[in-house]
Amino acid sequence: MPRQLSSQEIEILAHPVANPQAWWDHANASSKIDAEKALREKIARWDPIYRSDKSAKGQGYKNRAARIAAGEAA
């Protein structure tokens, strides 16, 4: 059974991914990839972008699921 994502990992993953838990479950279900490595790489790639966007937008920040629900561009 895969480990639980931390709240920080979920927040960062929620920037590019609509459902972080589904992404994590899929990564762990694949026998072709190292899920922990994929998670580290995705966090490393998106953390600076997430932090910059969240800082710039403040209270107006929306994660991917919220952007989709609002009909905004990805």
PDB file of N, CA, C and O in Angstrom:
ATOM      1  N   MET A   1       0.849  -1.190   0.000  1.00  0.00           N
ATOM      2  CA  MET A   1       0.000   0.000   0.000  1.00  0.00           C
ATOM      3  C   MET A   1       0.889   1.246   0.000  1.00  0.00           C
ATOM      4  O   MET A   1       1.818   1.344   0.802  1.00  0.00           O
ATOM      5  N   PRO A   2       0.610   2.192  -0.892  1.00  0.00           N
ATOM      6  CA  PRO A   2       1.441   3.399  -0.957  1.00  0.00           C
ATOM      7  C   PRO A   2       1.243   4.281   0.277  1.00  0.00           C
ATOM      8  O   PRO A   2       0.195   4.260   0.922  1.00  0.00           O
ATOM      9  N   ARG A   3       2.258   5.033   0.573  1.00  0.00           N
ATOM     10  CA  ARG A   3       2.166   5.967   1.695  1.00  0.00           C
ATOM     11  C   ARG A   3       1.188   7.088   1.369  1.00  0.00           C
ATOM     12  O   ARG A   3       0.848   7.308   0.207  1.00  0.00           O
ATOM     13  N   GLN A   4       0.749   7.775   2.376  1.00  0.00           N
ATOM     14  CA  GLN A   4      -0.120   8.926   2.196  1.00  0.00           C
ATOM     15  C   GLN A   4       0.707  10.124   1.756  1.00  0.00           C
ATOM     16  O   GLN A   4       1.834  10.312   2.215  1.00  0.00           O
ATOM     17  N   LEU A   5       0.155  10.919   0.881  1.00  0.00           N
ATOM     18  CA  LEU A   5       0.808  12.167   0.497  1.00  0.00           C
ATOM     19  C   LEU A   5       0.716  13.150   1.654  1.00  0.00           C
ATOM     20  O   LEU A   5      -0.280  13.166   2.377  1.00  0.00           O
ATOM     21  N   SER A   6       1.740  13.964   1.834  1.00  0.00           N
ATOM     22  CA  SER A   6       1.682  15.005   2.858  1.00  0.00           C
ATOM     23  C   SER A   6       0.776  16.129   2.366  1.00  0.00           C
ATOM     24  O   SER A   6       0.494  16.231   1.172  1.00  0.00           O
ATOM     25  N   SER A   7       0.328  16.958   3.277  1.00  0.00           N
ATOM     26  CA  SER A   7      -0.530  18.075   2.884  1.00  0.00           C
ATOM     27  C   SER A   7       0.217  19.014   1.937  1.00  0.00           C
ATOM     28  O   SER A   7      -0.383  19.570   1.017  1.00  0.00           O
ATOM     29  N   GLN A   8       1.517  19.195   2.155  1.00  0.00           N
ATOM     30  CA  GLN A   8       2.312  20.051   1.274  1.00  0.00           C
ATOM     31  C   GLN A   8       2.419  19.437  -0.125  1.00  0.00           C
ATOM     32  O   GLN A   8       2.303  20.150  -1.122  1.00  0.00           O
ATOM     33  N   GLU A   9       2.636  18.141  -0.204  1.00  0.00           N
ATOM     34  CA  GLU A   9       2.696  17.479  -1.503  1.00  0.00           C
ATOM     35  C   GLU A   9       1.368  17.612  -2.235  1.00  0.00           C
ATOM     36  O   GLU A   9       1.344  17.855  -3.442  1.00  0.00           O
ATOM     37  N   ILE A  10       0.279  17.457  -1.521  1.00  0.00           N
ATOM     38  CA  ILE A  10      -1.051  17.589  -2.123  1.00  0.00           C
ATOM     39  C   ILE A  10      -1.251  19.002  -2.665  1.00  0.00           C
ATOM     40  O   ILE A  10      -1.733  19.176  -3.784  1.00  0.00           O
ATOM     41  N   GLU A  11      -0.886  20.005  -1.880  1.00  0.00           N
ATOM     42  CA  GLU A  11      -1.049  21.396  -2.323  1.00  0.00           C
ATOM     43  C   GLU A  11      -0.260  21.679  -3.590  1.00  0.00           C
ATOM     44  O   GLU A  11      -0.766  22.311  -4.516  1.00  0.00           O
ATOM     45  N   ILE A  12       0.980  21.209  -3.628  1.00  0.00           N
ATOM     46  CA  ILE A  12       1.818  21.451  -4.809  1.00  0.00           C
ATOM     47  C   ILE A  12       1.285  20.678  -6.005  1.00  0.00           C
ATOM     48  O   ILE A  12       1.182  21.231  -7.100  1.00  0.00           O
ATOM     49  N   LEU A  13       0.944  19.402  -5.810  1.00  0.00           N
ATOM     50  CA  LEU A  13       0.408  18.593  -6.909  1.00  0.00           C
ATOM     51  C   LEU A  13      -0.915  19.145  -7.428  1.00  0.00           C
ATOM     52  O   LEU A  13      -1.228  19.003  -8.610  1.00  0.00           O
ATOM     53  N   ALA A  14      -1.687  19.769  -6.554  1.00  0.00           N
ATOM     54  CA  ALA A  14      -2.993  20.307  -6.954  1.00  0.00           C
ATOM     55  C   ALA A  14      -2.860  21.494  -7.900  1.00  0.00           C
ATOM     56  O   ALA A  14      -3.844  21.919  -8.505  1.00  0.00           O
ATOM     57  N   HIS A  15      -1.656  22.028  -8.031  1.00  0.00           N
ATOM     58  CA  HIS A  15      -1.470  23.129  -8.986  1.00  0.00           C
ATOM     59  C   HIS A  15      -1.552  22.622 -10.428  1.00  0.00           C
ATOM     60  O   HIS A  15      -2.297  23.193 -11.225  1.00  0.00           O
ATOM     61  N   PRO A  16      -0.801  21.554 -10.794  1.00  0.00           N
ATOM     62  CA  PRO A  16      -0.885  21.063 -12.173  1.00  0.00           C
ATOM     63  C   PRO A  16      -1.860  19.901 -12.370  1.00  0.00           C
ATOM     64  O   PRO A  16      -2.215  19.585 -13.506  1.00  0.00           O
ATOM     65  N   VAL A  17      -2.297  19.263 -11.283  1.00  0.00           N
ATOM     66  CA  VAL A  17      -3.102  18.042 -11.370  1.00  0.00           C
ATOM     67  C   VAL A  17      -4.461  18.275 -10.709  1.00  0.00           C
ATOM     68  O   VAL A  17      -4.524  18.780  -9.589  1.00  0.00           O
ATOM     69  N   ALA A  18      -5.539  17.913 -11.390  1.00  0.00           N
ATOM     70  CA  ALA A  18      -6.880  18.137 -10.845  1.00  0.00           C
ATOM     71  C   ALA A  18      -7.158  17.270  -9.620  1.00  0.00           C
ATOM     72  O   ALA A  18      -7.879  17.696  -8.718  1.00  0.00           O
ATOM     73  N   ASN A  19      -6.601  16.068  -9.574  1.00  0.00           N
ATOM     74  CA  ASN A  19      -6.850  15.166  -8.456  1.00  0.00           C
ATOM     75  C   ASN A  19      -5.526  14.532  -8.027  1.00  0.00           C
ATOM     76  O   ASN A  19      -5.136  13.492  -8.558  1.00  0.00           O
ATOM     77  N   PRO A  20      -4.833  15.155  -7.067  1.00  0.00           N
ATOM     78  CA  PRO A  20      -3.531  14.634  -6.651  1.00  0.00           C
ATOM     79  C   PRO A  20      -3.569  13.180  -6.165  1.00  0.00           C
ATOM     80  O   PRO A  20      -2.653  12.407  -6.447  1.00  0.00           O
ATOM     81  N   GLN A  21      -4.618  12.813  -5.443  1.00  0.00           N
ATOM     82  CA  GLN A  21      -4.690  11.442  -4.938  1.00  0.00           C
ATOM     83  C   GLN A  21      -4.831  10.447  -6.082  1.00  0.00           C
ATOM     84  O   GLN A  21      -4.221   9.378  -6.046  1.00  0.00           O
ATOM     85  N   ALA A  22      -5.618  10.776  -7.088  1.00  0.00           N
ATOM     86  CA  ALA A  22      -5.758   9.896  -8.248  1.00  0.00           C
ATOM     87  C   ALA A  22      -4.434   9.779  -8.995  1.00  0.00           C
ATOM     88  O   ALA A  22      -4.076   8.696  -9.457  1.00  0.00           O
ATOM     89  N   TRP A  23      -3.703  10.892  -9.116  1.00  0.00           N
ATOM     90  CA  TRP A  23      -2.397  10.849  -9.766  1.00  0.00           C
ATOM     91  C   TRP A  23      -1.464   9.927  -8.994  1.00  0.00           C
ATOM     92  O   TRP A  23      -0.769   9.104  -9.588  1.00  0.00           O
ATOM     93  N   TRP A  24      -1.446  10.063  -7.663  1.00  0.00           N
ATOM     94  CA  TRP A  24      -0.580   9.259  -6.813  1.00  0.00           C
ATOM     95  C   TRP A  24      -0.965   7.773  -6.887  1.00  0.00           C
ATOM     96  O   TRP A  24      -0.092   6.909  -6.969  1.00  0.00           O
ATOM     97  N   ASP A  25      -2.246   7.487  -6.859  1.00  0.00           N
ATOM     98  CA  ASP A  25      -2.714   6.101  -6.973  1.00  0.00           C
ATOM     99  C   ASP A  25      -2.283   5.501  -8.310  1.00  0.00           C
ATOM    100  O   ASP A  25      -1.832   4.356  -8.365  1.00  0.00           O
ATOM    101  N   HIS A  26      -2.422   6.267  -9.378  1.00  0.00           N
ATOM    102  CA  HIS A  26      -2.034   5.797 -10.706  1.00  0.00           C
ATOM    103  C   HIS A  26      -0.522   5.551 -10.770  1.00  0.00           C
ATOM    104  O   HIS A  26      -0.077   4.540 -11.313  1.00  0.00           O
ATOM    105  N   ALA A  27       0.263   6.477 -10.214  1.00  0.00           N
ATOM    106  CA  ALA A  27       1.723   6.315 -10.216  1.00  0.00           C
ATOM    107  C   ALA A  27       2.123   5.049  -9.466  1.00  0.00           C
ATOM    108  O   ALA A  27       3.034   4.334  -9.883  1.00  0.00           O
ATOM    109  N   ASN A  28       1.442   4.778  -8.364  1.00  0.00           N
ATOM    110  CA  ASN A  28       1.764   3.592  -7.575  1.00  0.00           C
ATOM    111  C   ASN A  28       1.264   2.307  -8.218  1.00  0.00           C
ATOM    112  O   ASN A  28       1.817   1.238  -7.961  1.00  0.00           O
ATOM    113  N   ALA A  29       0.250   2.388  -9.031  1.00  0.00           N
ATOM    114  CA  ALA A  29      -0.310   1.201  -9.686  1.00  0.00           C
ATOM    115  C   ALA A  29       0.544   0.755 -10.872  1.00  0.00           C
ATOM    116  O   ALA A  29       0.479  -0.402 -11.289  1.00  0.00           O
ATOM    117  N   SER A  30       1.332   1.661 -11.405  1.00  0.00           N
ATOM    118  CA  SER A  30       2.160   1.341 -12.570  1.00  0.00           C
ATOM    119  C   SER A  30       3.410   0.578 -12.149  1.00  0.00           C
ATOM    120  O   SER A  30       4.119   0.983 -11.228  1.00  0.00           O
ATOM    121  N   SER A  31       3.663  -0.501 -12.819  1.00  0.00           N
ATOM    122  CA  SER A  31       4.883  -1.262 -12.539  1.00  0.00           C
ATOM    123  C   SER A  31       6.056  -0.733 -13.361  1.00  0.00           C
ATOM    124  O   SER A  31       7.186  -1.196 -13.208  1.00  0.00           O
ATOM    125  N   LYS A  32       5.786   0.227 -14.223  1.00  0.00           N
ATOM    126  CA  LYS A  32       6.818   0.741 -15.128  1.00  0.00           C
ATOM    127  C   LYS A  32       7.564   1.957 -14.597  1.00  0.00           C
ATOM    128  O   LYS A  32       8.586   2.355 -15.156  1.00  0.00           O
ATOM    129  N   ILE A  33       7.053   2.550 -13.512  1.00  0.00           N
ATOM    130  CA  ILE A  33       7.720   3.740 -12.984  1.00  0.00           C
ATOM    131  C   ILE A  33       7.954   3.612 -11.481  1.00  0.00           C
ATOM    132  O   ILE A  33       7.291   2.835 -10.795  1.00  0.00           O
ATOM    133  N   ASP A  34       8.893   4.379 -10.999  1.00  0.00           N
ATOM    134  CA  ASP A  34       9.153   4.493  -9.568  1.00  0.00           C
ATOM    135  C   ASP A  34       8.299   5.662  -9.085  1.00  0.00           C
ATOM    136  O   ASP A  34       8.607   6.819  -9.373  1.00  0.00           O
ATOM    137  N   ALA A  35       7.231   5.363  -8.355  1.00  0.00           N
ATOM    138  CA  ALA A  35       6.275   6.392  -7.940  1.00  0.00           C
ATOM    139  C   ALA A  35       6.932   7.480  -7.097  1.00  0.00           C
ATOM    140  O   ALA A  35       6.647   8.662  -7.288  1.00  0.00           O
ATOM    141  N   GLU A  36       7.796   7.105  -6.179  1.00  0.00           N
ATOM    142  CA  GLU A  36       8.463   8.105  -5.335  1.00  0.00           C
ATOM    143  C   GLU A  36       9.344   9.036  -6.176  1.00  0.00           C
ATOM    144  O   GLU A  36       9.380  10.244  -5.943  1.00  0.00           O
ATOM    145  N   LYS A  37      10.045   8.468  -7.143  1.00  0.00           N
ATOM    146  CA  LYS A  37      10.883   9.284  -8.026  1.00  0.00           C
ATOM    147  C   LYS A  37      10.010  10.220  -8.857  1.00  0.00           C
ATOM    148  O   LYS A  37      10.336  11.397  -9.013  1.00  0.00           O
ATOM    149  N   ALA A  38       8.906   9.708  -9.387  1.00  0.00           N
ATOM    150  CA  ALA A  38       7.994  10.544 -10.172  1.00  0.00           C
ATOM    151  C   ALA A  38       7.430  11.675  -9.316  1.00  0.00           C
ATOM    152  O   ALA A  38       7.291  12.805  -9.784  1.00  0.00           O
ATOM    153  N   LEU A  39       7.110  11.369  -8.069  1.00  0.00           N
ATOM    154  CA  LEU A  39       6.594  12.388  -7.158  1.00  0.00           C
ATOM    155  C   LEU A  39       7.660  13.444  -6.888  1.00  0.00           C
ATOM    156  O   LEU A  39       7.376  14.639  -6.964  1.00  0.00           O
ATOM    157  N   ARG A  40       8.870  13.025  -6.577  1.00  0.00           N
ATOM    158  CA  ARG A  40       9.965  13.987  -6.328  1.00  0.00           C
ATOM    159  C   ARG A  40      10.178  14.894  -7.535  1.00  0.00           C
ATOM    160  O   ARG A  40      10.345  16.104  -7.384  1.00  0.00           O
ATOM    161  N   GLU A  41      10.173  14.311  -8.728  1.00  0.00           N
ATOM    162  CA  GLU A  41      10.393  15.101  -9.941  1.00  0.00           C
ATOM    163  C   GLU A  41       9.254  16.081 -10.181  1.00  0.00           C
ATOM    164  O   GLU A  41       9.492  17.226 -10.565  1.00  0.00           O
ATOM    165  N   LYS A  42       8.019  15.642  -9.958  1.00  0.00           N
ATOM    166  CA  LYS A  42       6.867  16.518 -10.184  1.00  0.00           C
ATOM    167  C   LYS A  42       6.867  17.662  -9.161  1.00  0.00           C
ATOM    168  O   LYS A  42       6.597  18.811  -9.510  1.00  0.00           O
ATOM    169  N   ILE A  43       7.167  17.342  -7.913  1.00  0.00           N
ATOM    170  CA  ILE A  43       7.231  18.375  -6.867  1.00  0.00           C
ATOM    171  C   ILE A  43       8.343  19.371  -7.194  1.00  0.00           C
ATOM    172  O   ILE A  43       8.139  20.582  -7.101  1.00  0.00           O
ATOM    173  N   ALA A  44       9.510  18.868  -7.576  1.00  0.00           N
ATOM    174  CA  ALA A  44      10.635  19.755  -7.902  1.00  0.00           C
ATOM    175  C   ALA A  44      10.291  20.679  -9.066  1.00  0.00           C
ATOM    176  O   ALA A  44      10.668  21.850  -9.067  1.00  0.00           O
ATOM    177  N   ARG A  45       9.582  20.154 -10.048  1.00  0.00           N
ATOM    178  CA  ARG A  45       9.224  20.967 -11.218  1.00  0.00           C
ATOM    179  C   ARG A  45       8.173  22.020 -10.878  1.00  0.00           C
ATOM    180  O   ARG A  45       8.292  23.172 -11.296  1.00  0.00           O
ATOM    181  N   TRP A  46       7.141  21.630 -10.117  1.00  0.00           N
ATOM    182  CA  TRP A  46       5.990  22.497  -9.923  1.00  0.00           C
ATOM    183  C   TRP A  46       6.032  23.354  -8.664  1.00  0.00           C
ATOM    184  O   TRP A  46       5.298  24.340  -8.589  1.00  0.00           O
ATOM    185  N   ASP A  47       6.850  23.026  -7.682  1.00  0.00           N
ATOM    186  CA  ASP A  47       6.877  23.806  -6.443  1.00  0.00           C
ATOM    187  C   ASP A  47       7.178  25.281  -6.692  1.00  0.00           C
ATOM    188  O   ASP A  47       6.448  26.132  -6.183  1.00  0.00           O
ATOM    189  N   PRO A  48       8.218  25.620  -7.449  1.00  0.00           N
ATOM    190  CA  PRO A  48       8.479  27.053  -7.660  1.00  0.00           C
ATOM    191  C   PRO A  48       7.344  27.766  -8.406  1.00  0.00           C
ATOM    192  O   PRO A  48       7.037  28.923  -8.117  1.00  0.00           O
ATOM    193  N   ILE A  49       6.735  27.080  -9.349  1.00  0.00           N
ATOM    194  CA  ILE A  49       5.630  27.669 -10.118  1.00  0.00           C
ATOM    195  C   ILE A  49       4.415  27.862  -9.215  1.00  0.00           C
ATOM    196  O   ILE A  49       3.767  28.909  -9.240  1.00  0.00           O
ATOM    197  N   TYR A  50       4.117  26.839  -8.422  1.00  0.00           N
ATOM    198  CA  TYR A  50       3.003  26.916  -7.463  1.00  0.00           C
ATOM    199  C   TYR A  50       3.213  28.079  -6.500  1.00  0.00           C
ATOM    200  O   TYR A  50       2.311  28.895  -6.305  1.00  0.00           O
ATOM    201  N   ARG A  51       4.402  28.159  -5.896  1.00  0.00           N
ATOM    202  CA  ARG A  51       4.678  29.221  -4.916  1.00  0.00           C
ATOM    203  C   ARG A  51       4.589  30.612  -5.550  1.00  0.00           C
ATOM    204  O   ARG A  51       4.050  31.538  -4.943  1.00  0.00           O
ATOM    205  N   SER A  52       5.110  30.757  -6.752  1.00  0.00           N
ATOM    206  CA  SER A  52       5.066  32.039  -7.437  1.00  0.00           C
ATOM    207  C   SER A  52       3.632  32.450  -7.742  1.00  0.00           C
ATOM    208  O   SER A  52       3.237  33.590  -7.501  1.00  0.00           O
ATOM    209  N   ASP A  53       2.857  31.510  -8.274  1.00  0.00           N
ATOM    210  CA  ASP A  53       1.468  31.793  -8.622  1.00  0.00           C
ATOM    211  C   ASP A  53       0.650  32.116  -7.378  1.00  0.00           C
ATOM    212  O   ASP A  53      -0.143  33.057  -7.375  1.00  0.00           O
ATOM    213  N   LYS A  54       0.846  31.331  -6.323  1.00  0.00           N
ATOM    214  CA  LYS A  54       0.102  31.554  -5.081  1.00  0.00           C
ATOM    215  C   LYS A  54       0.465  32.899  -4.471  1.00  0.00           C
ATOM    216  O   LYS A  54      -0.403  33.613  -3.969  1.00  0.00           O
ATOM    217  N   SER A  55       1.752  33.245  -4.515  1.00  0.00           N
ATOM    218  CA  SER A  55       2.201  34.523  -3.974  1.00  0.00           C
ATOM    219  C   SER A  55       1.635  35.690  -4.780  1.00  0.00           C
ATOM    220  O   SER A  55       1.191  36.687  -4.211  1.00  0.00           O
ATOM    221  N   ALA A  56       1.652  35.564  -6.085  1.00  0.00           N
ATOM    222  CA  ALA A  56       1.182  36.640  -6.959  1.00  0.00           C
ATOM    223  C   ALA A  56      -0.325  36.862  -6.854  1.00  0.00           C
ATOM    224  O   ALA A  56      -0.800  37.994  -6.928  1.00  0.00           O
ATOM    225  N   LYS A  57      -1.067  35.774  -6.680  1.00  0.00           N
ATOM    226  CA  LYS A  57      -2.526  35.882  -6.679  1.00  0.00           C
ATOM    227  C   LYS A  57      -3.139  35.969  -5.295  1.00  0.00           C
ATOM    228  O   LYS A  57      -4.312  36.321  -5.164  1.00  0.00           O
ATOM    229  N   GLY A  58      -2.374  35.657  -4.258  1.00  0.00           N
ATOM    230  CA  GLY A  58      -2.872  35.760  -2.886  1.00  0.00           C
ATOM    231  C   GLY A  58      -4.173  34.995  -2.692  1.00  0.00           C
ATOM    232  O   GLY A  58      -4.261  33.807  -3.001  1.00  0.00           O
ATOM    233  N   GLN A  59      -5.168  35.682  -2.182  1.00  0.00           N
ATOM    234  CA  GLN A  59      -6.463  35.056  -1.914  1.00  0.00           C
ATOM    235  C   GLN A  59      -7.168  34.611  -3.193  1.00  0.00           C
ATOM    236  O   GLN A  59      -8.084  33.791  -3.135  1.00  0.00           O
ATOM    237  N   GLY A  60      -6.757  35.135  -4.337  1.00  0.00           N
ATOM    238  CA  GLY A  60      -7.372  34.774  -5.608  1.00  0.00           C
ATOM    239  C   GLY A  60      -6.769  33.528  -6.244  1.00  0.00           C
ATOM    240  O   GLY A  60      -7.168  33.140  -7.342  1.00  0.00           O
ATOM    241  N   TYR A  61      -5.802  32.891  -5.559  1.00  0.00           N
ATOM    242  CA  TYR A  61      -5.168  31.692  -6.104  1.00  0.00           C
ATOM    243  C   TYR A  61      -6.181  30.556  -6.219  1.00  0.00           C
ATOM    244  O   TYR A  61      -7.007  30.352  -5.329  1.00  0.00           O
ATOM    245  N   LYS A  62      -6.105  29.826  -7.321  1.00  0.00           N
ATOM    246  CA  LYS A  62      -6.951  28.652  -7.535  1.00  0.00           C
ATOM    247  C   LYS A  62      -6.074  27.496  -7.992  1.00  0.00           C
ATOM    248  O   LYS A  62      -5.212  27.659  -8.856  1.00  0.00           O
ATOM    249  N   ASN A  63      -6.303  26.331  -7.404  1.00  0.00           N
ATOM    250  CA  ASN A  63      -5.582  25.151  -7.875  1.00  0.00           C
ATOM    251  C   ASN A  63      -6.226  24.665  -9.168  1.00  0.00           C
ATOM    252  O   ASN A  63      -7.209  25.245  -9.630  1.00  0.00           O
ATOM    253  N   ARG A  64      -5.686  23.618  -9.747  1.00  0.00           N
ATOM    254  CA  ARG A  64      -6.157  23.138 -11.064  1.00  0.00           C
ATOM    255  C   ARG A  64      -7.645  22.792 -11.064  1.00  0.00           C
ATOM    256  O   ARG A  64      -8.372  23.177 -11.980  1.00  0.00           O
ATOM    257  N   ALA A  65      -8.097  22.067 -10.042  1.00  0.00           N
ATOM    258  CA  ALA A  65      -9.509  21.676  -9.983  1.00  0.00           C
ATOM    259  C   ALA A  65     -10.408  22.923  -9.938  1.00  0.00           C
ATOM    260  O   ALA A  65     -11.444  22.963 -10.602  1.00  0.00           O
ATOM    261  N   ALA A  66     -10.019  23.917  -9.172  1.00  0.00           N
ATOM    262  CA  ALA A  66     -10.805  25.147  -9.090  1.00  0.00           C
ATOM    263  C   ALA A  66     -10.780  25.906 -10.413  1.00  0.00           C
ATOM    264  O   ALA A  66     -11.787  26.491 -10.813  1.00  0.00           O
ATOM    265  N   ARG A  67      -9.629  25.900 -11.096  1.00  0.00           N
ATOM    266  CA  ARG A  67      -9.547  26.569 -12.406  1.00  0.00           C
ATOM    267  C   ARG A  67     -10.441  25.867 -13.416  1.00  0.00           C
ATOM    268  O   ARG A  67     -11.122  26.522 -14.205  1.00  0.00           O
ATOM    269  N   ILE A  68     -10.443  24.544 -13.397  1.00  0.00           N
ATOM    270  CA  ILE A  68     -11.304  23.783 -14.304  1.00  0.00           C
ATOM    271  C   ILE A  68     -12.761  24.079 -14.009  1.00  0.00           C
ATOM    272  O   ILE A  68     -13.548  24.322 -14.923  1.00  0.00           O
ATOM    273  N   ALA A  69     -13.120  24.059 -12.744  1.00  0.00           N
ATOM    274  CA  ALA A  69     -14.514  24.324 -12.343  1.00  0.00           C
ATOM    275  C   ALA A  69     -14.957  25.724 -12.746  1.00  0.00           C
ATOM    276  O   ALA A  69     -16.127  25.945 -13.056  1.00  0.00           O
ATOM    277  N   ALA A  70     -14.026  26.661 -12.742  1.00  0.00           N
ATOM    278  CA  ALA A  70     -14.341  28.048 -13.110  1.00  0.00           C
ATOM    279  C   ALA A  70     -14.277  28.259 -14.626  1.00  0.00           C
ATOM    280  O   ALA A  70     -14.580  29.347 -15.116  1.00  0.00           O
ATOM    281  N   GLY A  71     -13.884  27.225 -15.358  1.00  0.00           N
ATOM    282  CA  GLY A  71     -13.788  27.336 -16.811  1.00  0.00           C
ATOM    283  C   GLY A  71     -12.607  28.143 -17.268  1.00  0.00           C
ATOM    284  O   GLY A  71     -12.619  28.692 -18.370  1.00  0.00           O
ATOM    285  N   GLU A  72     -11.578  28.227 -16.440  1.00  0.00           N
ATOM    286  CA  GLU A  72     -10.378  28.990 -16.787  1.00  0.00           C
ATOM    287  C   GLU A  72      -9.394  28.113 -17.538  1.00  0.00           C
ATOM    288  O   GLU A  72      -9.430  26.886 -17.445  1.00  0.00           O
ATOM    289  N   ALA A  73      -8.530  28.756 -18.270  1.00  0.00           N
ATOM    290  CA  ALA A  73      -7.485  28.027 -19.004  1.00  0.00           C
ATOM    291  C   ALA A  73      -6.531  27.354 -18.027  1.00  0.00           C
ATOM    292  O   ALA A  73      -6.324  27.831 -16.911  1.00  0.00           O
ATOM    293  N   ALA A  74      -5.965  26.257 -18.456  1.00  0.00           N
ATOM    294  CA  ALA A  74      -5.054  25.483 -17.590  1.00  0.00           C
ATOM    295  C   ALA A  74      -3.807  26.234 -17.262  1.00  0.00           C
ATOM    296  O   ALA A  74      -2.947  25.719 -16.547  1.00  0.00           O
TER     297      ALA A  74
END
